[in-house]
Each structure stands twice: as C-alpha cells, then as structure tokens.
Amino acid sequence: MEYPTLQGKLLMRDYGRNVQHMIEHAITIQDREERERCVAAIINTMQSFFPYLRQEESRHVVYDHLAIMSDFKLDIDWPNGMPHPEELHLHPEPLPYNTTPIRMRHYGRIIQDMVAEAVNEPDIDRKHFLINRLANKLKQQYLIWNKDQVEPERIIEDIYLLSDGQLSCGFDGFVLKHGWQLVPKDLKQAQATTQHKKKKK
C-alpha cells in the first residue's frame, strides 16, 4: 500500500487525489479525441463537487483548476484559450479608498458628505430640506451607538460642528418640530396665529 504522502504533491485539495490521478492519466493519452472525451468526463466529475460551477459563467473556473492540476501540461481544446500560470496570479489594482479623516466617526462619511452638500446648496428651500434630512439621519446614527434618548440640541450642535459653523446662521431661523423636522420660525409663528384665530371663532 502506498501512502498518500508518498504520491506527490496534491495541487488542489478541494478535488482530492483521485481527480488529480485522473488528470495525470489524461495527460498520458496519446489519441487527442480520446483525451478530449476523458477530459470531458473529468470536468463533469469536478463540477459534481461544486454544482455552482455548472453555470456557464463559472465554466472558465473549472478549466483554470484543470490547468493548475495538470501543471499546464494538458493538450486539449481549451474553451477560452490555454491559461498561463502568470495570469492566475494577477492581483487586482488597489481601490482608491478615501483617506480623508472622518470628523465624527459614529456618524460616518456619508453624513459628512451630506453636511457638505447642505453647506454648498444655494437654494434656500432645498437647504431647509437637506437640514431636515440631516437632523433625522443624525438621530438614527447617534442611537446606533448610544441607546439613550438623544436631545434635539445635541443634533443641532453636531451639525454645527460638522459644517465648521457654516450652517449656524440657519439654526437661528429654525426651531425643532416633533418628528425631528426643522421648520422656519416664521412658519411656526404663522401656524400658531392660524390656530389662535380658529380658537377665537
């Protein structure tokens, strides 16, 4: 009995030594047509280990594994061309991650970008809309890290700090409404006047 450790290096453990022996046998077959039939049976066996490899978009993966296990010595009609060893060891280009420091990490970078958009927004109505969304979003993010109830004044202060004070002028003209919406003071006063008139009637 020959121990597996004496049978040479196992190139891909996922498929096992029997599949590797089948590939080594296919290399020795002289008749090309017979060798192609043998490889087709091997491919079917390899796909039975991982059924998702039967999908058309994953077919090239099986043939890449076949090339590796044959040490790139198998002469067949490769569907996508004969793979080269250097092609299988290519690394993707590094992603250009944003390394700009995050002012308040518990809010994240997206909130910081939203604040910047609100600061640069020239339309006053849209600026009001963005501040409303910011107030609600900051509350949600804050409660993820701090389960205690968050005061509205804390959210206003954080928006002020995140905007480097550039949204401070807006806070003097806004008051907090239930539901975490910021509405202009004059709008609140108009609503109060309307309600007062209705009571008088």
C-alpha positions in Angstrom: 0.0 0.0 0.0 1.3 3.4 -1.0 0.7 6.2 1.5 -0.9 9.4 0.0 2.0 11.5 1.3 4.3 9.4 -1.0 2.2 10.0 -4.1 3.4 13.5 -4.8 2.0 17.0 -4.0 -1.7 17.4 -4.1 -2.2 20.5 -6.2 -5.8 21.3 -5.3 -7.2 19.6 -2.1 -10.8 20.6 -2.9 -11.0 17.9 -5.6 -9.0 15.2 -3.9 -6.3 12.9 -5.1 -8.5 10.7 -7.3 -9.3 13.6 -9.6 -5.6 14.5 -9.8 -4.8 10.9 -10.8 -7.5 11.1 -13.5 -5.9 14.3 -14.9 -2.4 12.7 -14.8 -3.8 9.8 -16.7 -5.4 12.1 -19.3 -2.0 13.7 -20.0 -0.6 10.4 -21.0 -3.3 9.6 -23.5 -1.8 9.8 -27.0 -5.0 10.0 -29.1 -6.4 13.5 -29.0 -10.0 12.6 -29.5 -9.9 10.1 -26.7 -8.1 12.6 -24.5 -10.9 15.1 -25.1 -13.5 12.6 -24.0 -11.5 11.8 -20.9 -11.2 15.5 -20.0 -15.0 16.0 -20.5 -15.6 13.2 -18.0 -13.1 14.8 -15.6 -14.8 18.2 -15.9 -18.2 16.6 -15.2 -16.7 15.0 -12.1 -15.1 18.3 -10.9 -18.5 20.0 -11.4 -20.2 17.4 -9.2 -18.1 18.6 -6.3 -19.3 22.1 -6.7 -22.7 22.3 -8.6 -22.4 26.1 -9.0 -19.5 25.5 -11.4 -22.0 24.0 -13.8 -23.2 27.5 -14.6 -22.0 28.9 -17.9 -20.4 32.0 -16.3 -18.4 29.7 -14.0 -17.2 27.3 -16.7 -13.8 29.0 -17.1 -13.1 28.5 -13.4 -13.2 24.7 -13.8 -10.8 24.8 -16.7 -8.5 27.0 -14.8 -8.5 24.4 -12.0 -7.9 21.7 -14.6 -4.9 23.6 -15.9 -3.4 24.0 -12.5 -3.9 20.3 -11.6 -2.3 19.3 -14.9 0.7 21.6 -14.2 -0.3 23.3 -17.5 0.8 20.2 -19.5 -2.7 19.1 -20.7 -3.0 19.5 -24.5 -6.7 20.0 -25.3 -9.0 22.5 -27.0 -9.4 25.0 -24.2 -12.7 26.9 -24.5 -11.2 30.2 -23.6 -7.6 29.5 -24.7 -4.9 27.9 -22.7 -4.4 29.7 -19.4 -0.9 30.8 -18.4 0.5 30.4 -14.9 1.2 34.2 -14.6 -2.5 35.0 -15.5 -3.8 33.0 -12.5 -1.6 35.0 -10.0 -2.6 38.5 -11.1 -3.8 40.8 -8.4 -6.4 43.5 -9.0 -5.5 47.1 -8.9 -5.9 48.6 -5.4 -9.1 50.6 -4.9 -8.7 54.3 -4.4 -10.1 54.5 -0.9 -11.0 57.8 0.5 -8.5 58.5 3.3 -9.9 61.9 4.3 -10.4 61.9 8.1 -13.9 61.5 9.4 -14.9 64.3 11.8 -17.3 62.2 13.9 -16.8 58.5 13.3 -20.1 57.5 14.9 -21.9 59.3 12.1 -19.8 58.1 9.2 -18.5 59.6 6.0 -21.9 59.8 4.2 -23.3 62.1 6.8 -20.2 64.3 6.5 -20.8 64.5 2.7 -24.4 65.3 3.3 -23.4 68.2 5.5 -21.0 69.5 2.8 -23.8 69.3 0.2 -26.1 71.3 2.5 -23.4 73.9 3.1 -22.9 74.4 -0.7 -26.6 74.3 -1.6 -27.6 77.8 -2.9 -31.4 77.2 -3.0 -32.8 78.0 0.5 -35.8 75.6 0.2 -33.5 72.7 -0.7 -31.1 73.7 2.1 -34.1 73.5 4.5 -34.9 70.1 3.1 -31.3 68.8 3.5 -31.1 70.1 7.1 -34.4 68.2 7.9 -32.9 65.0 6.5 -29.7 65.6 8.3 -31.4 66.0 11.6 -33.3 62.7 11.2 -30.3 60.8 9.9 -28.0 62.0 12.7 -30.6 60.9 15.2 -30.7 57.4 13.7 -26.9 57.1 13.6 -26.5 58.5 17.1 -28.9 56.0 18.6 -27.0 53.1 17.0 -24.0 53.9 19.2 -25.8 55.4 22.2 -29.1 53.8 23.2 -30.1 56.7 25.4 -32.5 59.3 24.2 -30.8 62.0 22.2 -31.7 65.6 22.7 -32.5 67.8 19.7 -30.0 70.3 20.8 -27.2 67.7 20.6 -28.1 67.1 16.9 -28.1 70.8 16.1 -24.7 71.2 17.8 -23.3 68.2 15.9 -24.5 69.6 12.5 -22.9 73.0 13.5 -19.6 71.2 14.3 -19.6 69.1 11.2 -20.2 72.1 9.0 -17.5 74.1 10.7 -20.1 76.6 11.8 -21.3 77.3 8.2 -24.8 76.2 9.0 -25.0 78.1 12.2 -27.0 81.0 10.7 -29.7 78.6 9.7 -30.2 77.4 13.3 -31.3 80.9 14.5 -34.1 80.8 11.9 -35.2 77.2 12.7 -37.0 75.5 15.5 -37.4 71.8 16.1 -40.7 70.3 15.5 -42.0 66.9 16.7 -40.9 64.1 14.3 -37.4 65.7 14.1 -38.1 68.3 11.4 -36.6 71.7 11.3 -39.1 74.3 10.2 -38.6 78.1 9.8 -39.7 80.2 12.8 -41.9 82.4 10.8 -43.7 79.3 9.5 -44.2 78.2 13.1 -45.5 81.6 14.1 -47.9 81.6 11.1 -49.2 78.3 12.2 -49.7 79.5 15.8 -51.5 82.6 14.6 -53.8 80.5 12.5 -54.6 78.2 15.3 -55.2 81.2 17.7 -57.7 82.6 15.2 -59.5 79.3 14.9 -59.9 79.2 18.7 -61.4 82.7 18.8 -64.0 81.7 16.3 
